[in-house]
Amino acid sequence: MRLWSLSAPGLDRVALAVLAALVVGCGSQPPPTAVALPTSPVDPRVVLLPAPSATPDAGAMPPPPAARDVAPCAEGDVTGCTSRCDGGDQASCAVLAAALVNGQGVPKDPARARPIAERACSDGKLRACNVLALLLEHGEGGPKDEARAVELYERACAGDELRACANLASARLQGRLGQPRDPVRAGALYEKACSGGIAFACTGAAWSHIMPGGGSNNPVLAASFYGKGCDLGDLEACAGLGTCFARGSGVPLDQARARELFVRACDGNKGIGCKGLGDLVRDVDPAGAAGFYRQSCDLGYSGGCSYLGDAMISGVGVAHDRARGLELLRRGCKAEYAWACQRLDELHEHP
């Protein structure tokens, strides 16, 4: 699930080389930032406490039923959310703002979402603070303000808005928003969000256990978190788990299980899954592999572009085209796909 395609600030070449050497195969790029809307709807009914059944003394009128807070509108009910938000229900405004940012049941409209999120966040609705932070981070619907975005992420995460914890983790993992790169702290935040059911955070937790400086370099933990994320419906986590099975990293080697997971992810338009299918068949079907790499690249995955570029340079499985191949490798390296940078070094074609 993505809101924007993010590219982190560049790592130095040494770090990229170490990254290529240490990543054990369970996924090869940090997860994106996302709002990660829950899938289960919220019951929109107004719940009333029953009136007292005792007979009032001296003819006094019984007290009126005490109404509990109205639950926010149901996820995806844009009409209901708009109506309740217009009526001043800031919890529903928070749901509406998230829908406007994600394009859930309504066209994406960051400019409309921003003031709605601002009001709801000011009212203490932490979900809205997370949405507002995303808009501020990317300059959507108004000026960019990275410092305030971090402040809002931290406030919302401290209040157990787990989406904000995951988004803050992404910034700390990649060294964005003026935050120092801190894989250990990022991993802890991802794990907190993952334990609360935020699927893409499980992918981040897995990544934090296989990246340099992550504190563990533990492929078993990585595979476990990929599995949880996949169970929660994150197809990128399924592809990461597929890579684990394909390489026997943290789990037993199981090519059939790897293929199943890659197909699931690729069919869901996740380029990392298509790239995984290419890797599985590369040695026996170079042309088929090139086709999967092309599909992966078309879906925006830098790993697929990198391997397609390498195939074009060698002319294996695809027409020889060195210029185009180098272009794709540079594209992958710019997106911090470490293997692409290594390959360019080997070809003496520094980006």
N, C-alpha and C positions, 0 to 999 in steps of 0.2 A: 504494500500500500504506500503510495508516494504522493506527497503534495508538490514537491519540487524536486528536480534532479540536482543533487548537491555535489559539488566537488570541493574537497577540503584543500586548504593551503598546501603548497608543495612541500614534500619531505625532501631532505637532502639525499644525494645519490647513495651515500653509504647506508643510510637507513633503508632505502628501497632495496638495496642488495641484501641486507640482513633480513628484510621482510620476505623476500623471495626464498631465502634459505631456510627460514624458521617456520613459515606457514606450512602446516602439515597436510593441507588439502581440504580441510573442512570449511570451505568458503574462502573467498579471496578478496573481498572488498568490504569495507565497513558498511553497515546498514544505513539506510536513509533516515532522515528525520520525518516523522509522521504524526498526525493527530491521533491515529489509531482509535477510531470510534468503536465502541462496543457493539456487538451484534445483537444482544438481547434487548428487546424493547422495554421501556419503563412503563409501568402501569400508570396511566394518566388519571385514574379515578380520584375524586375527592373523597377522603375517608372521614366520616363523622363519628364522633363519640356518641353512644346512646344517651338519651335523656334519662335522668333519674326516674326510677319507678316508684319511689316512695311518695305517699300523699303529702303535699305541702302543708305546713302548719298555718293555722289562722287564715286560710284562704290565700296565702302568698303564692305568687306565680313561681313555678320552678325555673331555675336558671336555664338559659338556652343551651343547646348542645354546643360543645366546644369543638371548633373545626381545627384539624391538624393542618400543617402546611400542605399546600397543593403540590403534588408531584409534578415534575417538569413534563413537558409534552413527550410523546413517544418518539423514538428515533425514526427519522424518515417521514414523519407527519409534518411536512413543511407548512401546510395550511393551519394545522392546530398550533404549531410552534409560533407562527407569525401572529395568530390571533392572541395567544396568551402573552407573547412578548409585547404586543401593542397595548395589552391591558396592564402592563407593568410587572409581569412575572419574570424576574431576571434569571431564574433557573432555566426557564424556557428560552430566554434570549441566548443563554450560553449554548444550548443545543442548536438553536437556529444559526448562530454564528459559525459553529463547527460545520454545519451542513453547507453553509455558503462558501466556506473555505475548501471543503472536500468535494463540493459538487454532488452532495448526496441528496438526490431527489429534487435538485434545483440547480440551475446553471451556477458555476463558480462566480462569485462576485465579491472579491476582497474589499473593494471600496465600500460596499454596503455592510460587509461583515465587521469592518474595523470599528465604527462607532458603536455598533451593537455590543461587540465584545468589550469595548472600553467601559460602557455603562455597567454591564454585568460584572466585570472584574472589579469596578469601583464599589459594587454592592457586595463584594466578597465571594463571588462565584468563581472558584478556582479553575474550573474547566474553561471559563471565558478568559481567565488570565493566561492560560496555556495557549489558547487560540490567538490572543492578542500578541503574545510573545513571538509566535511563529510569524505573524504579519510584520512585526517590528524587525525580526531577524532578517527577513527577505525583502523588506521595503515594499510589501504588497499593500495596496490600498492607501498608501501614504508614505511618509519619509521612513527611512531605515534608522533604527536606533538599537544597536547591538547591546550597549550597556544596559538599557532598560529591559531588553529581552532577557538577558541573563538574570537580572533582578526578579523579573516575573516568574521565570522558570524556577528559580530557587524558592521563591515564596510559595508557589503552587506545589512544588515537590515536598516542601516542608509540611504542607497541609495534606499530604498523601494524595495529590492529584498525580496518579502514576504516569499518565501520558507526559506530563512535564518532566518527571524524573528521567524518562527515556530520552526526551529531547535534550535535556541538559547533559545526559551521558554522552549523546552523540557529539555535542560541542566539545566536551572534555576528551573524548576519544580521539577526535580529529584535530584538536587545537584550533577550534573556530571561536568566533565571538570574543576574541581577546583572552580566551582561556588557555592556560598552559596545557600541553598534551599530558594527560594523566590517565593511562589505561586502567590502573588499579582502581581509582575512584570511579571511573566510568563503568567498569565492570560491576562494582557494588551497586551503582544506581540501576544499571540494566537488570541485575538480578532481582532487585527490589520490585521493579516494574513487571518483570517476567512472572514473579511469584503472585502478582495480582492479576494475571491474565492478559497483559499487554503483549500480543504475539510478537511484534517486531522487536521488542526489547529482548526476547529470548534469543533472537538472532544476534543482537548486539552482545549479549552475555557470552554466547558461544565464541564470537570473534575475539572478545577480550581475553579469552583463555588460550588463543593461539597466536596472538600478535606480539612482537617484541615489546618488552616492558610491561606486559600484561600481568606479570606476577606469578604465572603458573606454567605456561606452555604445556597445558594439560589437554591432550586430544580427547581423553575419555569424558571430561567435563564438557568440552566443546560439543561432542556428539550428543551428550545428554540434553544440553540446552537447545541444540538444533532439533532434536526429537520433540521436545516440549513445544517449541515454536511451530513446528510442522503440525502437531496435534491440534494446536490452536488456530490453524488455518493459514499460516504465513508460508506462502509457496517458496519464498527465497530460503526459508529455513529448511524446507523439504529438499531443495537443491543442495544446500550445505550438507545435510545429512546424507544425501546421495553421494556426494564427494567423499564423505567419510567411508561409506560402504565400498565405493569404487577403489579406494586406496588402502582399506583395512586400517584406517586411522581412528583409534578410539573405539572401534567396533570390529567384529570379524569381517574379513573380506567377503563381499557378497555382490557380485556383478549384476545378478538378476534383480536384487532389491534396489541397487543403485539405478538401474535402468528404469524401474518402475517409478522411482521418485523423480528422476530427471524428466521423464515423459509427463508426469503430473505438473511439474513446474513449467516446462516448455509449452505445454498445451494451455497453461494459464498465462502465457505471454511473458514469462520471466526468462530473460536472456541467459541467465546463469544456468538454467536447466537445459536450454538448447546447447550451450557450450559443453555441458557435461556429456550430453549424448554424442557430440562430436569427438570428445576425448575417448569415449568408449569404443568407437569404431575406427579411429584414426589409423591404427596399424593394419587393419584388414580392408578398409574401404575409404581411401583418402578422399575420393570424390564425395562420398556421402558425408564424411566429416566436414569437408569444406562447405557443403550445403547447410549443415547445422551451424557452423561458425558464422556463415552469412546471415542466417536467421537470427542468431544471437546478437550479432552486430546491428542488424536492422531494428532490434528491440532496445538498442541503446546500451548493451553490456560491453564494456571495454575489453573484457577478456576474450569475448568472441571476435571482436574487431582485431585484436592483437594476433590471435591464432590464424585468422583469415589472412591477415597481412603477411605473416610468415609463410603461409602456404603459397601466396602469390609470388613471393620472392623466390621460393624454391621451384615453383611451377608444379608442385605435387598436388594432384586432385583438382586443380583449377588452373586456368590459363596464366602463364608467366607474365607478371606485371610488377617489376621491381619498384617503380615509382609509386604506384598505388599501394603496394605492400608496405613501403616505408611510411607512407602517409598514415596508414592504419596503425602501424606500430607506434608512431609518434602520438596518435590520438589516444592509444591505450596508455602510454607512458604519462601523458599529460593528465589523464584521469587517475593516475597513481596506481596503475596496474603494474606491479613491480617486475613481473616477468618481461613485459614489453620493454622496459628500460634496460634490463639486462641483455635482451636480444639485440637492441640497438647498439649497446656497447660492443657486443660480440661482432657485429657487422661494421663496427667503426663508423656508425652513423649517429652521432650524439644528437639528441633533440635540442 
